[in-house]
Amino acid sequence: MKFQIPREPLLEALQKAAGVIERRSTLPILANVLLRLKDGRLTLIGTDLEIELITHLPIQAAGEPGETTVSAKKLLDIVRLLPPQTQLGFSLKDGKTLEIQAASASFKLATLPADTFPEFTLHGSAITAYVRDERLKKLLAKTLYAMAQQDVRYYLTGLLLELDGSAIRAVASDGHRLAWCEAALESEVEGHYQPLLPRKGVQELMRLLKGDQTALRLRLTANNIRLELEEEIFSAKLIDARYPDYRRVFPKELSRRLTCNRQALKEAISRVSVLANEQHRGIRLDVSEGTLRLSAHNPEQEEAEEQLAVSYVGEPFTVGFNAAYLADAVSHLDSETIQLSFAEQTLSCLAEDPQDPCVRHLVMPMRL
């Protein structure tokens, strides 16, 4: 294998591939990135056995085809520390050493055989769907915050991507809150599918999406999902679990509704929560006609209180929430004015954007 390539596109591709690689893997090959030169195109592949990222780079000058694997971290550090606009020359010697020439510098890296590198394959029949990049990015951006960090209910650490007819939905929950977002597919799918994406896969995919109008091809099997982006192919093993029926969580009776300025509410929550109990982070909401009063106190007998003008008509009520959960729900809405609806019995809060019905955030109340 022998080729030349500019530093900048190689650095960008290496950074993407290295993002999915586990540095502390027990298998040495998993710390490596696969380099494959074929038909005038350089392919880089990184994987941790759960996620795989393939990225392609054109090679302008004619090179010698071949493949090998080399330490992703070492190669990335070398390329990153080289001066901008550097032209790099790669050459594989005796199938064991990768030599790199860059201006006045040279490097020799140990390699591992490419035939031992684990590559993803899609087994079984696959369904295909198409979704715009910007729509998928919005789905993830509006929901991934609600995924559980750690939970014995391991399915809550993932994100549900639901395909149903002409719609695609993202759902995430940690048991205390739930985020839901819906968008349109470019073409309908036959049937109803609920792949459950792993947390790391969602985070890496979010970094790859550009938010443009490109139509991405999504392929789904019983165990894997693959997204073909403009320059990359992203694959992930699905979480083998059934996600709870999130529709049952949304309250059916929402008789108490108020509207308010989103930014004013967000800032008030931040100020009042400074004096909330550090363990529970609870704040109290007292709602009456035209007024929302937020308050908090802590074991040191410190208190905070702030009032906001809101649009509300009805019986006064009081409810408590985790300040961070409520702030997250408010922050992930876009319009200037938002609507908060409260369930008649539980007083769970549904935060919505009146101008965008495709986004919903549900926060469960807490006892103060």
Summary of the structure (lengths in Angstrom):
residues: 368
radius of gyration: 25.1
end to end distance: 66.0
largest distance: 81.1
contacts: 1193
relative contact order: 0.11
helix: 23%
strand: 42%
